């Protein structure tokens, strides 16, 4: 890839992040809305920055199949709300016990552990409130299929929660390749797959195209997890 192409990609990604951030700013409850403490914690975590990879993958996949832009932006924001919920809970003392996230104090460090737990719960709930909005109108069966897609990617049967559970159980132990593959596929890969699949579903992609983007999403998720694991060892 030549430098010009790389610069163009970086510019495009920055523009897409700005699009998602602007929509998130609009959708989230205002910081002063009652009760303000929970809304401040939600906004703090969501608007703290981030690459917005999952929303961008959702947008690009939906656009590839001719999806409605307004619907895709709302869906992309719901994905980021879910992702941020998972980060808040992952950072808690009972799990990864992290002090920093995106260069800032983690939610529980900034607002207290109880508020952080509730902020994560609220973001997960608000994601599905955002998805169920009648603006723009979408066929109910399409919304339902996407909601089912996302709940599976979050849950215990091959989703984020299941992957996190096995990751916790195997921490400090020698892990075989099958278990490691499950952790990567569930904890990270499942939501990347859901990001591209949900964008394709909103755009009513054909089933064969849906299968193709599923493979792509899984490979992106695996690459992301490998880099993340390497940074855990090599980074500061």
C-alpha positions as CSV (number, residue, x, y, z in Angstrom):
1,X,0.0,0.0,0.0
2,X,1.4,3.4,-1.0
3,X,1.5,6.3,1.6
4,X,-1.2,8.2,-0.3
5,X,-3.6,5.2,0.0
6,X,-2.8,4.8,3.7
7,X,-3.4,8.5,4.3
8,X,-6.7,8.3,2.5
9,X,-7.8,5.3,4.6
10,X,-6.8,7.1,7.8
11,X,-8.8,10.2,6.8
12,X,-11.8,8.1,5.9
13,X,-11.7,6.2,9.2
14,X,-11.4,9.5,11.1
15,X,-14.4,10.9,9.2
16,X,-16.5,7.7,10.0
17,X,-15.5,8.0,13.7
18,X,-16.7,11.6,13.7
19,X,-20.0,10.5,12.1
20,X,-20.5,7.8,14.8
21,X,-19.5,10.1,17.6
22,X,-21.8,12.9,16.5
23,X,-24.7,10.4,16.5
24,X,-23.8,9.0,19.9
25,X,-23.7,12.5,21.3
26,X,-27.2,13.0,20.0
27,X,-28.7,9.7,21.2
28,X,-27.2,9.5,24.7
29,X,-29.1,11.1,27.6
30,X,-27.9,14.6,28.5
31,X,-25.4,14.7,31.4
32,X,-27.7,16.9,33.5
33,X,-30.8,14.7,32.9
34,X,-32.1,13.2,36.1
35,X,-30.5,11.1,37.7
36,X,-27.4,12.9,36.5
37,X,-24.7,10.7,38.1
38,X,-25.6,7.7,35.9
39,X,-25.9,9.7,32.7
40,X,-22.6,11.4,33.4
41,X,-20.9,8.0,33.8
42,X,-22.5,6.7,30.6
43,X,-21.4,9.7,28.5
44,X,-17.9,9.6,30.1
45,X,-17.3,6.1,29.0
46,X,-19.0,6.2,25.6
47,X,-17.5,9.5,24.5
48,X,-14.0,8.9,25.9
49,X,-12.7,8.1,22.4
50,X,-11.9,4.8,20.7
51,X,-11.4,3.5,17.2
52,X,-15.1,2.7,16.6
53,X,-14.1,-0.3,14.5
54,X,-17.3,-2.3,15.1
55,X,-19.6,0.6,14.1
56,X,-17.5,1.3,11.1
57,X,-17.5,-2.3,10.0
58,X,-21.3,-2.3,10.4
59,X,-21.7,0.8,8.4
60,X,-19.4,-0.3,5.6
61,X,-21.1,-3.7,5.3
62,X,-24.6,-2.2,5.2
63,X,-23.5,0.3,2.6
64,X,-22.0,-2.5,0.5
65,X,-25.5,-4.0,0.2
66,X,-27.3,-0.7,-0.3
67,X,-28.6,-0.2,3.2
68,X,-30.4,3.0,4.4
69,X,-27.8,5.3,5.9
70,X,-29.9,6.6,8.8
71,X,-30.9,3.1,9.9
72,X,-27.2,1.9,9.7
73,X,-26.0,4.8,11.8
74,X,-28.5,4.0,14.5
75,X,-27.5,0.4,14.4
76,X,-23.8,1.3,14.5
77,X,-24.4,3.4,17.6
78,X,-26.2,0.5,19.3
79,X,-23.1,-1.6,18.7
80,X,-20.8,0.9,20.3
81,X,-23.1,1.2,23.3
82,X,-22.9,-2.6,23.8
83,X,-19.2,-2.5,23.3
84,X,-18.7,0.2,25.9
85,X,-20.9,-1.7,28.4
86,X,-18.5,-4.7,28.0
87,X,-15.5,-2.5,28.5
88,X,-16.8,-0.9,31.7
89,X,-17.6,-4.4,33.2
90,X,-14.3,-5.9,32.0
91,X,-12.4,-3.1,33.7
92,X,-14.0,-3.8,37.1
93,X,-11.9,-5.0,40.1
94,X,-13.6,-8.4,40.0
95,X,-12.6,-9.0,36.3
96,X,-9.5,-7.2,34.8
97,X,-9.1,-4.5,37.5
98,X,-7.9,-1.9,35.1
99,X,-7.2,1.7,36.1
100,X,-7.0,3.3,32.6
101,X,-9.2,3.0,29.5
102,X,-8.4,5.0,26.4
103,X,-5.9,7.0,28.4
104,X,-8.4,8.1,31.0
105,X,-9.4,6.7,34.4
106,X,-11.7,3.7,34.0
107,X,-15.4,4.3,34.8
108,X,-15.2,2.7,38.3
109,X,-12.1,4.8,39.1
110,X,-13.9,8.0,38.0
111,X,-17.4,7.3,39.4
112,X,-17.1,4.4,41.8
113,X,-17.7,0.7,41.4
114,X,-21.5,0.7,42.0
115,X,-22.1,3.5,39.5
116,X,-19.9,1.8,36.9
117,X,-21.8,-1.4,37.2
118,X,-25.1,0.5,36.7
119,X,-23.6,2.5,33.8
120,X,-22.7,-0.7,32.0
121,X,-26.2,-2.1,32.7
122,X,-27.8,1.1,31.4
123,X,-25.7,1.2,28.2
124,X,-26.6,-2.4,27.4
125,X,-30.3,-1.7,27.9
126,X,-30.1,1.7,26.1
127,X,-28.6,-0.1,23.1
128,X,-31.8,-2.1,22.5
129,X,-33.9,1.0,23.2
130,X,-32.0,2.7,20.4
131,X,-32.5,-0.3,18.1
132,X,-36.2,-0.5,18.7
133,X,-36.8,3.2,17.9
134,X,-39.4,3.6,15.1
135,X,-37.2,6.3,13.5
136,X,-36.4,5.4,10.8
137,X,-39.2,2.8,10.2
138,X,-38.0,-0.7,9.5
139,X,-39.9,-4.0,9.1
140,X,-40.3,-5.6,12.5
141,X,-38.9,-8.9,11.3
142,X,-35.7,-7.3,10.2
143,X,-35.2,-5.6,13.6
144,X,-36.0,-8.8,15.4
145,X,-33.4,-10.8,13.4
146,X,-30.7,-8.2,14.2
147,X,-31.7,-8.1,17.9
148,X,-31.4,-11.9,18.0
149,X,-28.0,-11.7,16.2
150,X,-26.7,-9.2,18.8
151,X,-28.0,-11.0,21.9
152,X,-26.4,-14.2,20.7
153,X,-23.1,-12.4,20.2
154,X,-23.3,-11.0,23.7
155,X,-24.5,-14.1,25.5
156,X,-23.2,-17.3,27.0
157,X,-23.5,-19.7,24.0
158,X,-20.5,-18.7,22.0
159,X,-20.7,-15.0,22.8
160,X,-18.9,-12.4,24.8
161,X,-20.1,-13.5,28.2
162,X,-19.3,-17.1,27.5
163,X,-15.8,-16.3,26.2
164,X,-15.1,-14.1,29.2
165,X,-16.2,-16.9,31.6
166,X,-13.8,-19.4,30.1
167,X,-11.1,-16.8,30.0
168,X,-11.5,-16.2,33.7
169,X,-11.6,-19.9,34.5
170,X,-8.4,-20.5,32.6
171,X,-6.4,-17.5,33.8
172,X,-2.9,-18.7,34.9
173,X,-3.4,-22.2,33.5
174,X,-2.0,-23.8,30.5
175,X,-4.6,-23.5,27.8
176,X,-5.0,-25.9,24.9
177,X,-5.6,-24.7,21.3
178,X,-9.3,-25.6,21.3
179,X,-10.0,-23.6,24.4
180,X,-8.0,-20.7,23.2
181,X,-9.8,-20.7,19.9
182,X,-13.2,-20.7,21.8
183,X,-12.1,-17.8,23.9
184,X,-11.0,-15.7,20.9
185,X,-14.0,-16.7,18.8
186,X,-16.5,-15.9,21.6
187,X,-15.0,-13.1,23.6
188,X,-13.9,-11.0,20.6
189,X,-14.8,-12.6,17.3
190,X,-18.5,-13.1,18.0
191,X,-19.1,-9.3,18.2
192,X,-17.0,-8.5,15.1
193,X,-19.1,-11.1,13.2
194,X,-22.3,-9.6,14.6
195,X,-21.1,-6.1,13.5
196,X,-20.8,-7.1,9.8
197,X,-23.8,-9.5,9.9
198,X,-26.1,-7.0,11.4
199,X,-25.2,-4.3,8.9
200,X,-25.8,-6.9,6.1
201,X,-29.1,-7.9,7.6
202,X,-30.3,-4.3,7.9
203,X,-29.5,-4.0,4.2
204,X,-31.3,-7.3,3.4
205,X,-28.2,-9.0,1.9
206,X,-28.7,-12.4,0.4
207,X,-27.9,-15.4,2.5
208,X,-24.8,-16.3,0.5
209,X,-23.5,-12.8,0.9
210,X,-24.3,-13.0,4.6
211,X,-22.1,-16.1,4.9
212,X,-19.2,-14.4,3.1
213,X,-19.3,-11.4,5.5
214,X,-19.5,-13.8,8.5
215,X,-16.2,-15.4,7.5
216,X,-14.7,-11.9,7.0
217,X,-15.9,-10.7,10.4
218,X,-14.5,-13.7,12.1
219,X,-11.1,-13.2,10.6
220,X,-11.1,-9.5,11.5
221,X,-12.0,-10.4,15.1
222,X,-9.2,-13.0,15.3
223,X,-6.6,-10.6,14.0
224,X,-7.8,-8.0,16.5
225,X,-7.5,-10.4,19.4
226,X,-4.0,-11.6,18.3
227,X,-2.8,-8.0,18.3
228,X,-4.5,-7.3,21.6
229,X,-2.9,-10.3,23.2
230,X,0.6,-9.3,21.9
231,X,0.1,-5.7,23.2
232,X,-0.8,-7.2,26.7
233,X,2.7,-8.8,26.7
234,X,4.7,-6.2,24.9
235,X,2.9,-2.9,25.6
236,X,3.0,-0.7,28.7
